[in-house]
Amino acid sequence: MTETPNSELIELEVADLAFDGKAVAYRDGKVVFLKGGLPGETVLAEITRSKARYDQGVVREVVKRSPLRVQAPCAHFETCGGCTWQDLAYDQQLVFKRKQVVDCIERLGGLTGVEVLPAVGCDDPFWYRNKMEFSFHVDPGGDFTLGLHERGRFDRIFDLQQCYLQSEVSNRIVNWLRDYVRREQIPVYDVKFHRGYMRFVVIRQTKRTGQLMVNVVTNYGEFPEVGRFVSELRQAAPEITTIVHNQNGQKSNIATGEQETVLFGPG
């Protein structure tokens, strides 16, 4: 793999979408995988990496927009590593998902004549997740963030204000918790130096029964002023049916605990 100069911009025609959400274009017969861009678009792209069989690049400007493009509703779309196709019309998302299944069967599997039915969409393409994990992160300036990973970065977390995947209640809990930790000056865990306290918050929510669990994952130690914390959290989100505290002192940065305490509800 070789790095190429970052100053060169080339014009490409986006032809397809790849499995990881990247756009597919061709340059002198060579495949180029792009961050950004939709089929039918003409783009100016910067080639960032070059391999023997393909190149990788980033779209810097859309010269001609695709009729498939829509306005992504999420304000974090350009930053977040979650919804890579949110700017693609939902009916077309279903078309390309089916196409990728067909490609796997025919091109990778070598099978022909396999019937692949159209993808079945949902009534509402948002607010469907029943579990999400949100990370605390110490930023270089000494402050902290609480949210999701930036696209392609395991070491950077942006402050989430609103996510369209789980529910508005989930958004309310995340924003309240950030304010509470800042107000109470509770130390946030630093993954580099392995010190601090707050690590993750995991929210589970059922659609049929309305149950909602908040699981706060911290470093070792009792939660400070736990009674007040539970009381204020329930006031901020009366929909909560269970609050759990998990303690995880391991260096591995995963949202599970070795010790679990039910702070409210059945657990």
Order of alpha helices (4+ residues) and beta strands (2+ residues): beta-beta-beta-beta-beta-beta-alpha-beta-beta-beta-alpha-beta-beta-alpha-beta-beta
